Amino acid sequence: MPFFYFALFVPFVMLVFSVAFLFAARSGSRPALYWGFAHMMIAVGFGAPALEGYIPIKLQALLADGFLLIGAVLYGQALLIRFKAPRYLLLQSGFALVAFIVVAGAVLIAESLPLELGLHDAFTCVLWLFPLFVVAPRLRAPIDWALAAVTLMIVLDVIVRN
């Protein structure tokens, strides 16, 4: 049972970030609004294992993958908005949809958890790296560089784990 409680720690932290960003968005910050909803989607995605025993495992996996991909798109949009870069929402959303279909194939057809996780992580890295490369020339202040560094550290964490 301790693993179950630890597994709920990440969604809880993501919800705390979500509330903080949504609160900040009340002041009119559009990136904060996107980051708030991004963290909310990521919290739901990481919280999907809490549904174990209530819904089929494949549906649980698809829900987690879908919400995490939506969170990645929203996070990327927040970065692009923050740095007043072109949005590429249609491109990122289309890529996320293709990613979801491919990952769903790993879940429903190949029935391979390692394949699902590997594909999902690879697609998510692309969804985070694309906006990071777009905004890279716009980084000026130290806080801008810190934000880019945090995003890059998340991508590197995913790569190293795989």
N, CA, C and O atoms as a DFTB+ gen file, in Angstrom:
648 C
 N C O
     1  1       0.786      -1.209       0.000
     2  2       0.000       0.000       0.000
     3  2       0.830       1.278       0.000
     4  3       0.344       2.284      -0.518
     5  1       2.048       1.315       0.543
     6  2       2.830       2.557       0.521
     7  2       3.087       3.068      -0.900
     8  3       3.113       4.279      -1.118
     9  1       3.280       2.157      -1.878
    10  2       3.514       2.596      -3.252
    11  2       2.312       3.381      -3.762
    12  3       2.476       4.374      -4.470
    13  1       1.119       2.949      -3.411
    14  2      -0.097       3.627      -3.851
    15  2      -0.094       5.072      -3.364
    16  3      -0.442       5.982      -4.116
    17  1       0.298       5.285      -2.113
    18  2       0.324       6.641      -1.569
    19  2       1.401       7.478      -2.255
    20  3       1.183       8.658      -2.532
    21  1       2.559       6.882      -2.531
    22  2       3.616       7.601      -3.225
    23  2       3.164       7.965      -4.632
    24  3       3.454       9.059      -5.117
    25  1       2.449       7.045      -5.294
    26  2       1.977       7.292      -6.651
    27  2       1.005       8.469      -6.692
    28  3       0.890       9.130      -7.724
    29  1       0.316       8.737      -5.612
    30  2      -0.609       9.865      -5.581
    31  2       0.088      11.181      -5.246
    32  3      -0.526      12.244      -5.340
    33  1       1.361      11.126      -4.856
    34  2       2.103      12.330      -4.521
    35  2       2.288      13.223      -5.750
    36  3       2.104      14.437      -5.660
    37  1       2.648      12.643      -6.890
    38  2       2.877      13.424      -8.113
    39  2       1.589      14.128      -8.555
    40  3       1.621      15.329      -8.825
    41  1       0.447      13.412      -8.638
    42  2      -0.772      14.136      -9.009
    43  2      -1.126      15.245      -8.025
    44  3      -1.622      16.297      -8.430
    45  1      -0.877      15.023      -6.747
    46  2      -1.168      16.049      -5.752
    47  2      -0.302      17.286      -5.984
    48  3      -0.805      18.409      -5.948
    49  1       0.982      17.090      -6.219
    50  2       1.891      18.209      -6.474
    51  2       1.469      18.941      -7.751
    52  3       1.478      20.172      -7.797
    53  1       1.100      18.183      -8.785
    54  2       0.657      18.808     -10.032
    55  2      -0.618      19.623      -9.810
    56  3      -0.785      20.689     -10.402
    57  1      -1.506      19.129      -8.969
    58  2      -2.728      19.892      -8.662
    59  2      -2.402      21.169      -7.896
    60  3      -3.029      22.204      -8.122
    61  1      -1.434      21.107      -6.998
    62  2      -1.017      22.304      -6.278
    63  2      -0.477      23.340      -7.271
    64  3      -0.829      24.517      -7.194
    65  1       0.387      22.897      -8.213
    66  2       0.886      23.799      -9.249
    67  2      -0.270      24.349     -10.077
    68  3      -0.301      25.536     -10.404
    69  1      -1.212      23.484     -10.412
    70  2      -2.357      23.903     -11.212
    71  2      -3.131      25.020     -10.529
    72  3      -3.448      26.038     -11.145
    73  1      -3.430      24.822      -9.262
    74  2      -4.168      25.842      -8.511
    75  2      -3.366      27.139      -8.435
    76  3      -3.927      28.225      -8.587
    77  1      -2.068      27.034      -8.203
    78  2      -1.225      28.230      -8.112
    79  2      -1.229      28.993      -9.439
    80  3      -1.376      30.216      -9.453
    81  1      -1.067      28.271     -10.556
    82  2      -1.062      28.941     -11.855
    83  2      -2.436      29.516     -12.193
    84  3      -2.533      30.621     -12.728
    85  1      -3.492      28.775     -11.884
    86  2      -4.832      29.287     -12.175
    87  2      -5.138      30.516     -11.313
    88  3      -5.826      31.435     -11.758
    89  1      -4.631      30.526     -10.095
    90  2      -4.791      31.705      -9.247
    91  2      -4.039      32.890      -9.866
    92  3      -4.553      34.007      -9.910
    93  1      -2.820      32.630     -10.342
    94  2      -2.022      33.686     -10.982
    95  2      -2.696      34.166     -12.268
    96  3      -2.581      35.336     -12.634
    97  1      -3.390      33.272     -12.941
    98  2      -4.062      33.636     -14.190
    99  2      -5.188      34.635     -13.959
   100  3      -5.602      35.333     -14.885
   101  1      -5.680      34.704     -12.738
   102  2      -6.745      35.659     -12.429
   103  2      -6.280      37.095     -12.639
   104  3      -7.100      37.995     -12.824
   105  1      -4.965      37.312     -12.610
   106  2      -4.434      38.655     -12.823
   107  2      -4.305      38.974     -14.311
   108  3      -3.841      40.053     -14.681
   109  1      -4.713      38.039     -15.157
   110  2      -4.683      38.277     -16.596
   111  2      -3.532      37.602     -17.325
   112  3      -3.358      37.826     -18.523
   113  1      -2.749      36.792     -16.647
   114  2      -1.617      36.119     -17.280
   115  2      -2.111      34.942     -18.114
   116  3      -2.569      33.934     -17.575
   117  1      -2.014      35.080     -19.426
   118  2      -2.447      33.989     -20.314
   119  2      -1.546      32.760     -20.190
   120  3      -2.062      31.642     -20.169
   121  1      -0.211      32.920     -20.106
   122  2       0.602      31.712     -19.942
   123  2       0.241      30.959     -18.662
   124  3       0.216      29.728     -18.653
   125  1      -0.036      31.687     -17.589
   126  2      -0.400      31.035     -16.326
   127  2      -1.666      30.214     -16.484
   128  3      -1.786      29.139     -15.895
   129  1      -2.610      30.707     -17.271
   130  2      -3.840      29.954     -17.522
   131  2      -3.517      28.628     -18.210
   132  3      -4.031      27.577     -17.827
   133  1      -2.668      28.692     -19.218
   134  2      -2.294      27.463     -19.937
   135  2      -1.482      26.528     -19.036
   136  3      -1.695      25.316     -19.046
   137  1      -0.546      27.095     -18.253
   138  2       0.225      26.247     -17.343
   139  2      -0.695      25.632     -16.284
   140  3      -0.498      24.483     -15.887
   141  1      -1.678      26.374     -15.834
   142  2      -2.621      25.841     -14.848
   143  2      -3.365      24.640     -15.389
   144  3      -3.452      23.607     -14.726
   145  1      -3.904      24.771     -16.597
   146  2      -4.632      23.642     -17.187
   147  2      -3.685      22.514     -17.595
   148  3      -4.058      21.343     -17.539
   149  1      -2.467      22.859     -18.003
   150  2      -1.479      21.819     -18.334
   151  2      -1.191      20.963     -17.109
   152  3      -1.205      19.734     -17.186
   153  1      -0.932      21.610     -15.985
   154  2      -0.645      20.851     -14.763
   155  2      -1.871      20.046     -14.306
   156  3      -1.725      18.958     -13.749
   157  1      -3.059      20.572     -14.538
   158  2      -4.264      19.839     -14.181
   159  2      -4.383      18.560     -15.015
   160  3      -4.702      17.495     -14.485
   161  1      -4.124      18.672     -16.327
   162  2      -4.190      17.500     -17.197
   163  2      -3.115      16.476     -16.809
   164  3      -3.364      15.271     -16.813
   165  1      -1.928      16.970     -16.479
   166  2      -0.844      16.080     -16.068
   167  2      -1.197      15.394     -14.750
   168  3      -0.892      14.216     -14.566
   169  1      -1.827      16.112     -13.847
   170  2      -2.259      15.515     -12.573
   171  2      -3.263      14.393     -12.822
   172  3      -3.174      13.321     -12.222
   173  1      -4.211      14.649     -13.707
   174  2      -5.211      13.610     -14.015
   175  2      -4.532      12.413     -14.674
   176  3      -4.854      11.266     -14.365
   177  1      -3.593      12.681     -15.581
   178  2      -2.875      11.588     -16.239
   179  2      -2.094      10.737     -15.252
   180  3      -2.162       9.509     -15.298
   181  1      -1.354      11.381     -14.361
   182  2      -0.587      10.632     -13.369
   183  2      -1.493      10.021     -12.303
   184  3      -1.099       9.077     -11.619
   185  1      -2.694      10.552     -12.161
   186  2      -3.640      10.009     -11.178
   187  2      -4.439       8.833     -11.692
   188  3      -5.147       8.188     -10.918
   189  1      -4.345       8.533     -12.980
   190  2      -5.117       7.433     -13.567
   191  2      -4.923       6.089     -12.855
   192  3      -5.880       5.320     -12.771
   193  1      -3.728       5.772     -12.338
   194  2      -3.588       4.494     -11.625
   195  2      -4.521       4.361     -10.415
   196  3      -4.769       3.249      -9.951
   197  1      -5.031       5.464      -9.909
   198  2      -5.973       5.393      -8.787
   199  2      -7.287       4.736      -9.207
   200  3      -8.087       4.340      -8.359
   201  1      -7.507       4.621     -10.509
   202  2      -8.727       3.987     -11.019
   203  2      -8.597       2.475     -11.119
   204  3      -9.530       1.790     -11.538
   205  1      -7.439       1.959     -10.733
   206  2      -7.211       0.511     -10.813
   207  2      -8.307      -0.230     -10.058
   208  3      -8.615       0.075      -8.905
   209  1      -8.876      -1.198     -10.733
   210  2      -9.950      -1.987     -10.135
   211  2     -11.333      -1.443     -10.449
   212  3     -12.335      -2.131     -10.254
   213  1     -11.389      -0.208     -10.935
   214  2     -12.678       0.405     -11.264
   215  2     -12.960       0.420     -12.763
   216  3     -14.113       0.326     -13.186
   217  1     -11.909       0.539     -13.557
   218  2     -12.054       0.514     -15.013
   219  2     -11.008      -0.438     -15.577
   220  3      -9.999      -0.708     -14.925
   221  1     -11.242      -0.952     -16.789
   222  2     -10.247      -1.856     -17.391
   223  2      -8.877      -1.182     -17.518
   224  3      -8.787       0.024     -17.748
   225  1      -7.840      -1.960     -17.369
   226  2      -6.475      -1.450     -17.365
   227  2      -6.128      -0.747     -18.678
   228  3      -5.396       0.243     -18.678
   229  1      -6.652      -1.255     -19.793
   230  2      -6.352      -0.616     -21.080
   231  2      -6.994       0.771     -21.164
   232  3      -6.391       1.704     -21.695
   233  1      -8.201       0.905     -20.646
   234  2      -8.853       2.212     -20.624
   235  2      -8.097       3.162     -19.693
   236  3      -7.937       4.347     -19.982
   237  1      -7.646       2.615     -18.585
   238  2      -6.841       3.403     -17.638
   239  2      -5.585       3.925     -18.338
   240  3      -5.234       5.095     -18.182
   241  1      -4.914       3.080     -19.097
   242  2      -3.700       3.482     -19.814
   243  2      -4.016       4.543     -20.857
   244  3      -3.281       5.522     -20.987
   245  1      -5.103       4.359     -21.603
   246  2      -5.473       5.328     -22.633
   247  2      -5.826       6.689     -22.027
   248  3      -5.461       7.730     -22.574
   249  1      -6.531       6.679     -20.905
   250  2      -6.857       7.930     -20.224
   251  2      -5.584       8.648     -19.776
   252  3      -5.427       9.851     -19.985
   253  1      -4.681       7.888     -19.158
   254  2      -3.422       8.484     -18.692
   255  2      -2.649       9.071     -19.868
   256  3      -2.196      10.214     -19.804
   257  1      -2.498       8.300     -20.937
   258  2      -1.754       8.772     -22.103
   259  2      -2.400      10.016     -22.706
   260  3      -1.707      10.977     -23.041
   261  1      -3.709      10.000     -22.841
   262  2      -4.415      11.135     -23.433
   263  2      -4.258      12.404     -22.617
   264  3      -3.931      13.460     -23.159
   265  1      -4.489      12.305     -21.317
   266  2      -4.379      13.495     -20.472
   267  2      -2.950      14.019     -20.413
   268  3      -2.738      15.232     -20.398
   269  1      -1.968      13.121     -20.379
   270  2      -0.573      13.566     -20.349
   271  2      -0.173      14.252     -21.656
   272  3       0.570      15.233     -21.637
   273  1      -0.660      13.744     -22.786
   274  2      -0.359      14.392     -24.064
   275  2      -1.035      15.760     -24.160
   276  3      -0.437      16.712     -24.659
   277  1      -2.275      15.862     -23.685
   278  2      -2.948      17.168     -23.663
   279  2      -2.165      18.135     -22.780
   280  3      -1.988      19.300     -23.137
   281  1      -1.700      17.659     -21.634
   282  2      -0.893      18.495     -20.744
   283  2       0.376      18.985     -21.420
   284  3       0.774      20.135     -21.235
   285  1       1.014      18.121     -22.202
   286  2       2.236      18.513     -22.903
   287  2       1.944      19.593     -23.944
   288  3       2.723      20.535     -24.095
   289  1       0.831      19.462     -24.658
   290  2       0.460      20.478     -25.649
   291  2       0.190      21.812     -24.956
   292  3       0.661      22.855     -25.410
   293  1      -0.561      21.782     -23.865
   294  2      -0.884      23.011     -23.148
   295  2       0.363      23.662     -22.554
   296  3       0.487      24.887     -22.557
   297  1       1.284      22.849     -22.046
   298  2       2.539      23.385     -21.512
   299  2       3.313      24.088     -22.626
   300  3       3.832      25.188     -22.438
   301  1       3.383      23.439     -23.779
   302  2       4.074      24.045     -24.914
   303  2       3.425      25.356     -25.340
   304  3       4.114      26.319     -25.675
   305  1       2.104      25.385     -25.326
   306  2       1.396      26.616     -25.680
   307  2       1.713      27.724     -24.674
   308  3       1.874      28.884     -25.054
   309  1       1.801      27.365     -23.397
   310  2       2.139      28.358     -22.375
   311  2       3.513      28.961     -22.639
   312  3       3.702      30.171     -22.511
   313  1       4.469      28.116     -23.008
   314  2       5.811      28.626     -23.337
   315  2       5.758      29.582     -24.528
   316  3       6.350      30.660     -24.499
   317  1       5.046      29.176     -25.565
   318  2       4.969      29.997     -26.768
   319  2       4.283      31.334     -26.486
   320  3       4.714      32.374     -26.985
   321  1       3.222      31.306     -25.689
   322  2       2.521      32.539     -25.332
   323  2       3.415      33.426     -24.471
   324  3       3.483      34.638     -24.676
   325  1       4.100      32.814     -23.508
   326  2       4.975      33.564     -22.596
   327  2       6.022      34.375     -23.353
   328  3       6.350      35.500     -22.976
   329  1       6.542      33.778     -24.434
   330  2       7.604      34.436     -25.186
   331  2       7.103      35.088     -26.474
   332  3       7.894      35.459     -27.342
   333  1       5.779      35.224     -26.588
   334  2       5.166      35.886     -27.742
   335  2       5.659      35.292     -29.060
   336  3       5.949      36.013     -30.015
   337  1       5.745      33.975     -29.089
   338  2       6.175      33.249     -30.283
   339  2       4.938      32.768     -31.045
   340  3       3.843      32.736     -30.483
   341  1       5.099      32.398     -32.304
   342  2       3.966      31.805     -33.025
   343  2       3.453      30.583     -32.265
   344  3       4.239      29.849     -31.667
   345  1       2.150      30.365     -32.285
   346  2       1.528      29.360     -31.414
   347  2       1.652      27.922     -31.914
   348  3       1.909      27.032     -31.104
   349  1       1.487      27.660     -33.176
   350  2       1.575      26.302     -33.717
   351  2       0.598      25.333     -33.037
   352  3       0.884      24.140     -32.937
   353  1      -0.551      25.837     -32.571
   354  2      -1.504      24.991     -31.847
   355  2      -2.011      23.851     -32.714
   356  3      -2.094      22.716     -32.245
   357  1      -2.349      24.124     -33.957
   358  2      -2.852      23.083     -34.842
   359  2      -1.792      22.015     -35.082
   360  3      -2.092      20.821     -35.058
   361  1      -0.567      22.439     -35.312
   362  2       0.534      21.504     -35.536
   363  2       0.765      20.627     -34.309
   364  3       0.868      19.406     -34.425
   365  1       0.847      21.251     -33.134
   366  2       1.088      20.471     -31.917
   367  2      -0.087      19.549     -31.595
   368  3       0.114      18.403     -31.191
   369  1      -1.302      20.042     -31.771
   370  2      -2.481      19.219     -31.493
   371  2      -2.562      18.039     -32.453
   372  3      -2.889      16.923     -32.048
   373  1      -2.264      18.289     -33.727
   374  2      -2.251      17.202     -34.709
   375  2      -1.196      16.161     -34.376
   376  3      -1.441      14.958     -34.466
   377  1      -0.019      16.638     -33.988
   378  2       1.046      15.720     -33.600
   379  2       0.630      14.902     -32.378
   380  3       0.883      13.699     -32.320
   381  1      -0.006      15.552     -31.404
   382  2      -0.463      14.847     -30.198
   383  2      -1.522      13.809     -30.541
   384  3      -1.544      12.732     -29.946
   385  1      -2.397      14.114     -31.489
   386  2      -3.424      13.152     -31.901
   387  2      -2.785      11.933     -32.560
   388  3      -3.152      10.795     -32.267
   389  1      -1.834      12.178     -33.446
   390  2      -1.106      11.066     -34.078
   391  2      -0.372      10.259     -33.003
   392  3      -0.375       9.028     -33.032
   393  1       0.248      10.954     -32.067
   394  2       0.953      10.275     -30.976
   395  2      -0.011       9.403     -30.185
   396  3       0.312       8.263     -29.852
   397  1      -1.190       9.931     -29.882
   398  2      -2.170       9.156     -29.118
   399  2      -2.593       7.909     -29.885
   400  3      -2.724       6.834     -29.299
   401  1      -2.805       8.044     -31.177
   402  2      -3.211       6.882     -31.996
   403  2      -2.118       5.818     -31.994
   404  3      -2.407       4.630     -31.854
   405  1      -0.863       6.242     -32.150
   406  2       0.256       5.290     -32.153
   407  2       0.393       4.617     -30.782
   408  3       0.570       3.402     -30.696
   409  1       0.309       5.408     -29.728
   410  2       0.423       4.861     -28.370
   411  2      -0.767       3.942     -28.076
   412  3      -0.604       2.905     -27.432
   413  1      -1.948       4.314     -28.541
   414  2      -3.126       3.454     -28.358
   415  2      -2.923       2.123     -29.060
   416  3      -3.397       1.092     -28.583
   417  1      -2.225       2.134     -30.187
   418  2      -1.900       0.879     -30.874
   419  2      -1.005       0.002     -30.018
   420  3      -1.164      -1.218     -30.000
   421  1      -0.069       0.610     -29.313
   422  2       0.801      -0.155     -28.411
   423  2      -0.009      -0.759     -27.266
   424  3       0.292      -1.857     -26.796
   425  1      -1.042      -0.034     -26.819
   426  2      -1.875      -0.518     -25.713
   427  2      -2.843      -1.594     -26.198
   428  3      -2.928      -2.669     -25.604
   429  1      -3.570      -1.308     -27.273
   430  2      -4.673      -2.168     -27.698
   431  2      -4.262      -3.306     -28.624
   432  3      -4.851      -4.386     -28.577
   433  1      -3.264      -3.074     -29.458
   434  2      -2.877      -4.097     -30.432
   435  2      -1.647      -4.866     -29.969
   436  3      -1.683      -6.091     -29.850
   437  1      -0.561      -4.148     -29.709
   438  2       0.674      -4.816     -29.281
   439  2       0.584      -5.288     -27.837
   440  3       1.285      -6.219     -27.442
   441  1      -0.271      -4.653     -27.053
   442  2      -0.424      -4.958     -25.624
   443  2       0.930      -5.011     -24.920
   444  3       1.231      -5.936     -24.166
   445  1       1.732      -3.984     -25.194
   446  2       3.092      -3.922     -24.652
   447  2       3.260      -2.663     -23.822
   448  3       3.254      -1.552     -24.353
   449  1       3.410      -2.841     -22.523
   450  2       3.631      -1.695     -21.638
   451  2       4.956      -0.999     -21.941
   452  3       4.983       0.230     -22.005
   453  1       6.062      -1.735     -22.131
   454  2       7.319      -1.041     -22.454
   455  2       7.219      -0.236     -23.753
   456  3       7.747       0.873     -23.835
   457  1       6.550      -0.785     -24.761
   458  2       6.382      -0.063     -26.017
   459  2       5.517       1.176     -25.807
   460  3       5.834       2.251     -26.316
   461  1       4.429       1.028     -25.060
   462  2       3.551       2.167     -24.775
   463  2       4.319       3.289     -24.080
   464  3       4.265       4.443     -24.506
   465  1       5.025       2.947     -23.021
   466  2       5.750       3.955     -22.250
   467  2       6.856       4.607     -23.075
   468  3       7.039       5.824     -23.022
   469  1       7.589       3.804     -23.832
   470  2       8.667       4.342     -24.660
   471  2       8.148       5.286     -25.734
   472  3       8.696       6.369     -25.937
   473  1       7.084       4.870     -26.424
   474  2       6.505       5.733     -27.455
   475  2       5.933       7.006     -26.845
   476  3       6.155       8.107     -27.350
   477  1       5.199       6.839     -25.762
   478  2       4.584       8.000     -25.116
   479  2       5.653       9.004     -24.679
   480  3       5.511      10.205     -24.909
   481  1       6.702       8.520     -24.060
   482  2       7.768       9.411     -23.604
   483  2       8.468      10.100     -24.775
   484  3       8.805      11.282     -24.691
   485  1       8.687       9.366     -25.862
   486  2       9.340       9.963     -27.036
   487  2       8.469      11.078     -27.621
   488  3       8.964      12.164     -27.923
   489  1       7.187      10.807     -27.776
   490  2       6.283      11.825     -28.318
   491  2       6.189      13.030     -27.381
   492  3       6.155      14.175     -27.834
   493  1       6.147      12.770     -26.093
   494  2       6.059      13.865     -25.129
   495  2       7.318      14.733     -25.192
   496  3       7.231      15.958     -25.108
   497  1       8.465      14.114     -25.337
   498  2       9.708      14.887     -25.459
   499  2       9.645      15.814     -26.666
   500  3      10.065      16.968     -26.582
   501  1       9.129      15.326     -27.777
   502  2       9.005      16.165     -28.967
   503  2       8.041      17.321     -28.697
   504  3       8.301      18.457     -29.092
   505  1       6.919      17.025     -28.017
   506  2       5.933      18.069     -27.713
   507  2       6.506      19.144     -26.789
   508  3       6.057      20.289     -26.833
   509  1       7.476      18.804     -25.966
   510  2       8.099      19.786     -25.071
   511  2       9.286      20.471     -25.731
   512  3       9.529      21.656     -25.500
   513  1      10.030      19.728     -26.557
   514  2      11.226      20.308     -27.184
   515  2      10.884      21.283     -28.307
   516  3      11.567      22.293     -28.478
   517  1       9.843      20.992     -29.065
   518  2       9.492      21.867     -30.184
   519  2       9.279      23.310     -29.727
   520  3       9.926      24.207     -30.267
   521  1       8.394      23.574     -28.751
   522  2       8.231      24.970     -28.329
   523  2       9.502      25.539     -27.681
   524  3       9.758      26.740     -27.759
   525  1      10.284      24.679     -27.050
   526  2      11.528      25.155     -26.441
   527  2      12.493      25.673     -27.515
   528  3      13.140      26.704     -27.326
   529  1      12.586      24.963     -28.629
   530  2      13.444      25.433     -29.725
   531  2      12.889      26.697     -30.361
   532  3      13.649      27.573     -30.773
   533  1      11.570      26.796     -30.441
   534  2      10.956      27.992     -31.019
   535  2      11.258      29.227     -30.168
   536  3      11.534      30.301     -30.703
   537  1      11.206      29.072     -28.853
   538  2      11.396      30.236     -27.976
   539  2      12.867      30.506     -27.649
   540  3      13.186      31.572     -27.124
   541  1      13.759      29.578     -27.944
   542  2      15.172      29.732     -27.579
   543  2      15.769      31.073     -28.011
   544  3      16.476      31.693     -27.217
   545  1      15.517      31.545     -29.229
   546  2      16.104      32.840     -29.611
   547  2      15.521      34.027     -28.838
   548  3      16.077      35.124     -28.877
   549  1      14.416      33.815     -28.145
   550  2      13.750      34.904     -27.429
   551  2      14.143      34.973     -25.950
   552  3      13.666      35.843     -25.222
   553  1      14.999      34.069     -25.512
   554  2      15.401      34.049     -24.102
   555  2      16.326      35.229     -23.828
   556  3      17.360      35.375     -24.480
   557  1      15.960      36.059     -22.876
   558  2      16.753      37.243     -22.565
   559  2      17.115      37.306     -21.079
   560  3      18.291      37.274     -20.717
   561  1      16.111      37.393     -20.241
   562  2      16.318      37.573     -18.799
   563  2      16.714      36.250     -18.143
   564  3      16.434      35.181     -18.686
   565  1      17.359      36.317     -16.986
   566  2      17.727      35.084     -16.269
   567  2      16.518      34.183     -15.971
   568  3      16.643      32.959     -15.996
   569  1      15.357      34.778     -15.690
   570  2      14.174      33.954     -15.413
   571  2      13.736      33.201     -16.670
   572  3      13.211      32.092     -16.578
   573  1      13.951      33.801     -17.842
   574  2      13.642      33.118     -19.099
   575  2      14.529      31.881     -19.265
   576  3      14.064      30.800     -19.625
   577  1      15.807      32.077     -18.992
   578  2      16.745      30.956     -19.094
   579  2      16.417      29.877     -18.063
   580  3      16.552      28.686     -18.345
   581  1      15.992      30.287     -16.879
   582  2      15.621      29.312     -15.843
   583  2      14.414      28.497     -16.284
   584  3      14.385      27.281     -16.097
   585  1      13.425      29.150     -16.865
   586  2      12.243      28.448     -17.348
   587  2      12.609      27.450     -18.442
   588  3      12.115      26.323     -18.451
   589  1      13.465      27.861     -19.353
   590  2      13.921      26.955     -20.412
   591  2      14.720      25.800     -19.820
   592  3      14.587      24.660     -20.264
   593  1      15.547      26.088     -18.823
   594  2      16.358      25.041     -18.192
   595  2      15.476      24.012     -17.488
   596  3      15.740      22.812     -17.563
   597  1      14.438      24.472     -16.813
   598  2      13.524      23.546     -16.132
   599  2      12.841      22.646     -17.157
   600  3      12.731      21.436     -16.957
   601  1      12.386      23.241     -18.246
   602  2      11.737      22.452     -19.301
   603  2      12.706      21.431     -19.877
   604  3      12.343      20.274     -20.090
   605  1      13.924      21.854     -20.125
   606  2      14.934      20.941     -20.666
   607  2      15.269      19.840     -19.662
   608  3      15.485      18.695     -20.061
   609  1      15.316      20.159     -18.378
   610  2      15.591      19.133     -17.358
   611  2      14.493      18.074     -17.326
   612  3      14.773      16.894     -17.116
   613  1      13.260      18.488     -17.530
   614  2      12.162      17.525     -17.565
   615  2      12.345      16.579     -18.744
   616  3      12.176      15.367     -18.608
   617  1      12.689      17.136     -19.895
   618  2      12.915      16.299     -21.088
   619  2      14.098      15.365     -20.846
   620  3      14.023      14.179     -21.169
   621  1      15.185      15.881     -20.283
   622  2      16.355      15.036     -20.007
   623  2      16.036      13.930     -19.011
   624  3      16.556      12.820     -19.123
   625  1      15.178      14.231     -18.033
   626  2      14.758      13.217     -17.071
   627  2      14.041      12.078     -17.791
   628  3      14.285      10.907     -17.501
   629  1      13.166      12.416     -18.717
   630  2      12.431      11.397     -19.467
   631  2      13.409      10.563     -20.297
   632  3      13.305       9.338     -20.342
   633  1      14.355      11.233     -20.950
   634  2      15.318      10.515     -21.785
   635  2      16.191       9.591     -20.943
   636  3      16.411       8.437     -21.313
   637  1      16.686      10.085     -19.822
   638  2      17.574       9.277     -18.960
   639  2      16.810       8.082     -18.383
   640  3      17.362       6.986     -18.285
   641  1      15.555       8.281     -18.005
   642  2      14.773       7.166     -17.454
   643  2      14.580       6.064     -18.476
   644  3      14.464       4.894     -18.112
   645  1      14.543       6.421     -19.746
   646  2      14.352       5.417     -20.791
   647  2      15.672       4.822     -21.223
   648  3      15.702       3.957     -22.098
